Amino acid sequence: MTDRVQLRSRTVLITGGTSGIGRELARQLLERGNTVIVTGRDAARLAETKAALPGVHTIVSDVADAAAISALHDEVVARFPALDVLINNAGIMRNLNLNQERSLEDVSREIDTNLTGPVRMVQKFLPHLKAQKESLLVNVSSGLAFIPMPISPVYCATKAAMHSFTQSLRVQLEGTSVRVIELAPPGVETPLFRGEFAEEMGSQKGMDVAVLGRHALAGIASGKLEIRPGLANVLKVMSRLAPSLVFKQLAKVKQAKPAQLP
Ligand SMILES: NC(=O)c1ccc[n+]([C@@H]2O[C@H](COP(=O)([O-])OP(=O)(O)OC[C@H]3O[C@@H](n4cnc5c(N)ncnc54)[C@H](OP(=O)(O)O)[C@@H]3O)[C@@H](O)[C@H]2O)c1
């Protein structure tokens, strides 16, 4: 089968490419013969990623920092003028108990990284992407965009917002050279999924990250605009058919122990 959307010989920028889904997408995109640049906040993790993925380019950049996004843009368009794919992947997810006392800066951290970050990335990189012949803009949301899981209240709100933002962006970019894609993963075995949720998830297995990567790239190549592998699609369908039933199930995932304050 020939690809509808070409995913070879492109220049791809992935935010948060030192771990999990971002790193796997980088690996598979390199395998397909693309130029790949990944970001992250930690220079040591970027160095480790560069050692593991020969050919990858790395840049330290915090997506929650507006000045860092401007600097990233200027560096990337200068060094990689052929940039034509942006994957807004960087994200954090916390087990967050709103009954606990918490600083105002801390309580909204997911918003800064998962929502404000991608919105600013889009704003900054859009002129460059529009100037290319055929660009792709991929926003990574979540199956939890469709029905929230209450132990991660702010995270789920950011993902629902990303779903909404992506829909509007797609309409606003109609007639331009930019194709707007949403990747809504289900639970995937990554440090984010296991980290703070090890006890809550117990023996539940998430999707293998390599499988998720293959679904994502096959979905993009076949021309899908909303890619919902595995349980993410079930959540979307159930959000229409039986939203209260599924919400009740997700609400049963309780905190094993109260999250530590930072
Ligand atoms: N795993 C799942 O079950 C799942 C399900 C649905 C959706 N997703 C979404 O998929 C995306 C990737 O998640 P993952 O599971 O792969 O997580 P992960 O393994 O924790 O990787 C997250 C990546 O983002 C980077 N990052 C975090 N904050 C950043 C910031 N402020 N600026 C730049 N980079 C930052 C991390 O590097 P540093 O910490 O070194 O900066 C790391 O490279 C997220 O948007 C997540 O919400 C994941």
The ligand as an SDF file (V2000), in Angstrom:
LIG
                    3D

 48 52  0  0  0  0  0  0  0  0999 V2000
    2.1030    6.9600   28.3700 N   0  0  0  0  0  0  0  0  0  0  0  0
    0.7900    7.0510   28.3260 C   0  0  0  0  0  0  0  0  0  0  0  0
    0.0710    6.2020   28.8680 O   0  0  0  0  0  0  0  0  0  0  0  0
    0.1420    8.2020   27.5720 C   0  0  0  0  0  0  0  0  0  0  0  0
   -1.2320    8.0930   27.2710 C   0  0  0  0  0  0  0  0  0  0  0  0
   -1.8490    9.1380   26.5980 C   0  0  0  0  0  0  0  0  0  0  0  0
   -1.1230   10.2540   26.2360 C   0  0  0  0  0  0  0  0  0  0  0  0
    0.1980   10.3310   26.5340 N   0  0  0  0  0  0  0  0  0  0  0  0
    0.8980   11.5660   26.1580 C   0  0  0  0  0  0  0  0  0  0  0  0
    2.0510   11.2480   25.3870 O   0  0  0  0  0  0  0  0  0  0  0  0
    3.0360   12.2480   25.5780 C   0  0  0  0  0  0  0  0  0  0  0  0
    4.3540   11.5640   25.9460 C   0  0  0  0  0  0  0  0  0  0  0  0
    4.1600   10.8420   27.1500 O   0  0  0  0  0  0  0  0  0  0  0  0
    5.1170    9.6440   27.6070 P   0  0  0  0  0  0  0  0  0  0  0  0
    4.2600    8.6140   28.2150 O   0  0  0  0  0  0  0  0  0  0  0  0
    6.0210    9.2980   26.5090 O   0  0  0  0  0  0  0  0  0  0  0  0
    5.9040   10.3700   28.7980 O   0  0  0  0  0  0  0  0  0  0  0  0
    7.4220   10.2600   29.3000 P   0  0  0  0  0  0  0  0  0  0  0  0
    7.9840    8.9190   29.0200 O   0  0  0  0  0  0  0  0  0  0  0  0
    7.3990   10.7760   30.6890 O   0  0  0  0  0  0  0  0  0  0  0  0
    8.1900   11.2920   28.3420 O   0  0  0  0  0  0  0  0  0  0  0  0
    7.8920   12.6580   28.4040 C   0  0  0  0  0  0  0  0  0  0  0  0
    8.9200   13.4200   27.5990 C   0  0  0  0  0  0  0  0  0  0  0  0
    8.5820   14.8180   27.6620 O   0  0  0  0  0  0  0  0  0  0  0  0
    9.7060   15.5500   28.1390 C   0  0  0  0  0  0  0  0  0  0  0  0
    9.2150   16.7320   28.8490 N   0  0  0  0  0  0  0  0  0  0  0  0
    8.4670   16.7850   29.9740 C   0  0  0  0  0  0  0  0  0  0  0  0
    8.2370   18.0580   30.3030 N   0  0  0  0  0  0  0  0  0  0  0  0
    8.8450   18.8280   29.3660 C   0  0  0  0  0  0  0  0  0  0  0  0
    8.9630   20.2210   29.1480 C   0  0  0  0  0  0  0  0  0  0  0  0
    8.4230   21.1110   29.9990 N   0  0  0  0  0  0  0  0  0  0  0  0
    9.6700   20.6510   28.0710 N   0  0  0  0  0  0  0  0  0  0  0  0
   10.2240   19.7640   27.2080 C   0  0  0  0  0  0  0  0  0  0  0  0
   10.1570   18.4360   27.3590 N   0  0  0  0  0  0  0  0  0  0  0  0
    9.4770   17.9720   28.4330 C   0  0  0  0  0  0  0  0  0  0  0  0
   10.4890   14.5500   28.9920 C   0  0  0  0  0  0  0  0  0  0  0  0
   11.8520   14.8980   29.1130 O   0  0  0  0  0  0  0  0  0  0  0  0
   12.4380   15.7680   30.3680 P   0  0  0  0  0  0  0  0  0  0  0  0
   11.6380   15.3710   31.5680 O   0  0  0  0  0  0  0  0  0  0  0  0
   13.8760   15.3950   30.4360 O   0  0  0  0  0  0  0  0  0  0  0  0
   12.2260   17.1970   29.9500 O   0  0  0  0  0  0  0  0  0  0  0  0
   10.3340   13.2940   28.1500 C   0  0  0  0  0  0  0  0  0  0  0  0
   11.2410   13.3150   27.0710 O   0  0  0  0  0  0  0  0  0  0  0  0
    2.5050   13.1820   26.6520 C   0  0  0  0  0  0  0  0  0  0  0  0
    1.9260   14.3240   26.0560 O   0  0  0  0  0  0  0  0  0  0  0  0
    1.4430   12.3490   27.3370 C   0  0  0  0  0  0  0  0  0  0  0  0
    0.4530   13.1260   27.9420 O   0  0  0  0  0  0  0  0  0  0  0  0
    0.8450    9.3350   27.1980 C   0  0  0  0  0  0  0  0  0  0  0  0
  1  2  1  0
  2  3  2  0
  2  4  1  0
  4  5  1  0
  4 48  2  0
  5  6  2  0
  6  7  1  0
  7  8  2  0
  8  9  1  0
  8 48  1  0
  9 10  1  0
  9 46  1  0
 10 11  1  0
 11 12  1  0
 11 44  1  0
 12 13  1  0
 13 14  1  0
 14 15  2  0
 14 16  1  0
 14 17  1  0
 17 18  1  0
 18 19  2  0
 18 20  1  0
 18 21  1  0
 21 22  1  0
 22 23  1  0
 23 24  1  0
 23 42  1  0
 24 25  1  0
 25 26  1  0
 25 36  1  0
 26 27  1  0
 26 35  1  0
 27 28  2  0
 28 29  1  0
 29 30  1  0
 29 35  2  0
 30 31  1  0
 30 32  2  0
 32 33  1  0
 33 34  2  0
 34 35  1  0
 36 37  1  0
 36 42  1  0
 37 38  1  0
 38 39  2  0
 38 40  1  0
 38 41  1  0
 42 43  1  0
 44 45  1  0
 44 46  1  0
 46 47  1  0
M  CHG  2   8   1  16  -1
M  END
$$$$
